[in-house]
Amino acid sequence: MCFILKPGVVKYVLPMERKNIVYPYLISLALVFVVTVFGELVKKRLEPTNLVMFYLLAVVIVAIKWGQWPAVITSIVSVLAFDFFLVPPHLTFNVEDIQYVFTFAAFLTVGVVVSTLASKVRKQVIQDQTEKLQRALLNSISHDLKTPLASITGSLTTLLDNSAVLEEKTKKELLETAREESEYLNRLVENLLDMARVEAGALRLTRNFCEVRDVLGASLEQLKGKLGHRDIKINIPANLPEVPMDFSFMMKVFFNLIDNALKYSPEDTPINIKAELAQNKVKLEIQDRGCGIPQEDLRRIFDKFCRVEKPQQIKGTGLGLSICRGIIEAHNGQIIARNNPDKGATFTIILPLE
């Protein structure tokens, strides 16, 4: 059952994006604070003008790391801190020696120029990295598109050219191959669109109160062709409260996580899915008994194009887990990956009830 929590569609900006906007400015202020404290400790031994170079160093660090505007703010705050704390008379913005006014002006000008130049270098590096990433994306996508298209074309061509001599069993197998590859293409296109929405901060949610078992059941229904005889053990308490979520997007999360568990674990091992109430949140776990996640990949497992290597060839672009993270964060939730103590991996989803 589903009850409307908020009518209409809303645009959601990821919490991580808001954090990334504020973070550079906080670090800028912290660097100015550190330089000022250092200046207080050595101002009796060094002329105030010599301390300007340390503030400029902070400006350069910020410009290289976070770009022009955080660096400009660093320059302005540095001038104010330098005047207030290190230039006599202290603890006031008044200036005894008029020469310091020219020092402030020169410092601010140099700071802005340095920040602009460093920012340009940073943008060029980012542009080069972006172009490299785009080439990798195009190569990956083109390969993932060519393979199923070739399979579909081959199957249908064989059916058209040899329909009269083919056995019914062979015809059915060819049609089944074409259908499976068409479904894979459809999922690939959906993943690309979802990834674009996540990165643009334009993921649109229609949140309703839904039962977890309903969303999970719909996901398993979509996966029934892949499940075969796999043992799927589900443990969801009967009294688990309904969770505010976007039904279709959470289906994609469950689909991707269970699909990964199927791919990266032996066919004779079970997949455990359980849910429990943890204070005012619902905690869901999907556990497999497969090869696990290499330690070096755990930190980047939710990054775009990250794929865990496995001896046999496995289809995929490495976008699924990144999309899962975007969807869960859009629900104000968390998703965590860890290796089991003995064997396999567990993906944990935590969703708020409010």
CORLINZI-V781011 format. One record per residue. RES is the residue in one letter. PSI is psi as a letter, one per 30 degrees, with the letter a starting at -180 (none if undefined). BURIAL is b if it has 24 or more other C-alpha atoms within 12 Angstrom, else e. D_LAST is the distance of its C-alpha to the last C-alpha in Angstrom with 2 decimals. Layout:
BEGIN
res psi burial d_last
RES PSI BURIAL D_LAST
RES PSI BURIAL D_LAST
END
This chain:
BEGIN
res psi burial d_last
M k e 17.25
C k e 14.95
F k e 13.65
I k e 13.22
L e e 9.89
K j e 11.80
P l e 15.55
G a e 17.71
V k e 17.49
V l e 16.25
K k e 17.85
Y k b 15.86
V k b 17.70
L k b 17.09
P e e 16.21
M e e 19.47
E e e 21.42
R e e 20.45
K e e 21.42
N f e 24.66
I e e 25.64
V e e 25.61
Y e e 26.86
P e b 30.51
Y e b 31.00
L e e 29.80
I e b 32.21
S e b 34.91
L e b 34.65
A e e 34.71
L e b 37.89
V e b 39.55
F e b 38.77
V e e 40.34
V e b 43.41
T e b 43.81
V e e 43.73
F e e 46.27
G e b 48.36
E e b 48.37
L f e 49.74
V g e 52.54
K f e 53.38
K f e 56.52
R f e 57.81
L k e 56.79
E k e 57.39
P e b 54.23
T f b 54.99
N f e 54.87
L f b 51.22
V e b 50.37
M e b 50.54
F e b 47.65
Y e b 45.46
L e b 46.63
L e b 45.69
A e b 42.10
V e b 42.18
V e b 43.49
I e b 40.87
V e b 38.00
A e b 39.72
I e b 40.26
K e b 36.78
W f b 34.61
G a b 36.97
Q e b 38.76
W e b 36.46
P e b 35.10
A e b 38.79
V e b 39.97
I e b 37.55
T e b 38.89
S e b 42.43
I e b 41.81
V e b 40.06
S e b 42.82
V e b 45.53
L e b 43.96
A e b 43.48
F e b 46.99
D e b 48.52
F e b 46.70
F e b 47.07
L f b 49.99
V k b 52.46
P k e 54.72
P k e 54.26
H l e 51.02
L h e 47.79
T l e 48.75
F g e 48.76
N l e 52.47
V k e 54.89
E e e 58.41
D j e 59.74
I f e 59.44
Q f e 59.56
Y f b 55.98
V e e 54.92
F e e 56.38
T e b 54.67
F e b 51.28
A e e 52.03
A e e 53.28
F e b 50.33
L e b 47.80
T e e 49.78
V e b 50.15
G e b 46.47
V e b 45.42
V e e 48.06
V e b 47.12
S e b 43.41
T e b 44.31
L e e 46.58
A e b 44.22
S e b 41.41
K e e 43.74
V e e 44.53
R e e 40.85
K e e 40.20
Q e e 43.20
V e e 41.97
I e e 38.52
Q e e 40.33
D e e 42.52
Q e e 39.58
T e e 37.80
E e e 40.99
K e e 41.35
L e e 37.80
Q e e 38.48
R e e 41.69
A e e 39.96
L e e 37.36
L e e 40.16
N e e 42.15
S e b 39.26
I e b 38.24
S e e 41.88
H e e 42.54
D f b 39.50
L e b 40.58
K e e 44.26
T e e 43.92
P e b 42.22
L e b 44.24
A e e 47.42
S e b 46.51
I e b 45.72
T e e 48.90
G e e 50.98
S e b 49.80
L e b 50.35
T e e 53.66
T e e 54.91
L e b 54.06
L e e 55.83
D f e 58.89
N g e 59.44
S e e 57.93
A f e 61.28
V f e 61.91
L k e 58.48
E l e 57.58
E e e 54.69
K e e 52.84
T e e 53.20
K e e 52.07
K e e 48.92
E e e 48.19
L e b 48.69
L e b 46.41
E e e 43.73
T e b 44.05
A e b 43.73
R e e 40.62
E e e 38.89
E e b 39.78
S e b 38.59
E e e 35.14
Y e b 35.09
L e b 36.07
N e e 33.32
R e b 30.66
L e b 32.33
V e e 32.18
E e e 28.50
N e b 27.74
L e b 29.80
L e e 28.07
D e b 24.57
M e b 25.83
A e e 27.26
R e b 24.00
V e b 22.14
E f b 24.97
A f e 25.18
G g b 21.53
A h e 21.55
L j b 19.19
R k b 18.03
L k b 14.87
T j b 14.39
R k b 10.87
N l b 11.02
F j b 9.83
C l b 12.50
E k b 14.25
V e b 14.92
R f b 18.58
D e e 19.00
V e b 18.07
L e b 20.18
G e e 22.97
A e e 23.21
S e b 23.53
L e b 26.18
E e e 27.99
Q f e 28.40
L g b 29.70
K f e 32.09
G f e 35.08
K f e 34.37
L e b 33.37
G b e 36.90
H g e 37.40
R k b 34.73
D j e 33.22
I j b 29.43
K j e 28.07
I k e 24.61
N j e 22.96
I j b 19.72
P k e 19.34
A f e 19.74
N g e 17.05
L k b 14.30
P l b 11.22
E l b 10.36
V k b 8.03
P j b 7.01
M l b 10.05
D j b 13.45
F e b 15.80
S e b 18.92
F e b 17.78
M f b 16.26
M e b 19.59
K e b 21.37
V e b 19.62
F e b 20.64
F e b 23.98
N e b 24.82
L e b 23.97
I e b 25.86
D e b 28.62
N e b 29.09
A e b 29.28
L e b 31.95
K e b 33.87
Y g b 34.01
S l b 34.81
P l e 37.94
E f e 38.06
D g e 38.97
T k b 35.90
P l b 32.65
I k b 29.13
N k b 26.55
I k b 22.97
K l b 20.70
A k b 17.11
E l b 15.90
L k b 13.15
A j e 13.09
Q c e 11.62
N g e 7.80
K l b 8.31
V k b 10.56
K k b 13.87
L k b 16.31
E k b 19.93
I j b 22.79
Q k b 26.10
D l b 29.59
R h b 33.05
G b b 34.50
C f b 36.00
G a b 32.96
I k b 32.28
P k e 35.08
Q e e 34.22
E f e 35.10
D f e 32.63
L e e 29.52
R f e 28.69
R g e 29.20
I f b 28.03
F g b 25.23
D l e 27.75
K k b 29.33
F g b 32.40
C k b 32.01
R k b 33.52
V k b 34.53
E k e 38.22
K k e 39.52
P e e 43.17
Q l e 42.84
Q k e 41.80
I k e 38.19
K k b 37.06
G l b 34.26
T f b 33.70
G g b 31.26
L f b 28.48
G e b 26.20
L e b 24.41
S e b 24.16
I e b 22.45
C e b 20.04
R e b 19.09
G e b 18.69
I e b 16.40
I e b 14.15
E e b 14.13
A f b 13.37
H g b 10.02
N h b 9.63
G a b 10.84
Q l b 14.30
I k b 17.34
I k b 20.29
A k b 23.80
R l b 26.28
N k b 29.56
N l e 30.11
P e e 32.68
D e e 35.22
K k e 34.62
G a b 32.15
A l b 28.73
T k b 25.09
F k b 22.14
T k b 18.81
I k b 15.43
I k b 12.31
L k b 8.92
P l b 5.50
L f b 3.80
E none e 0.00
END
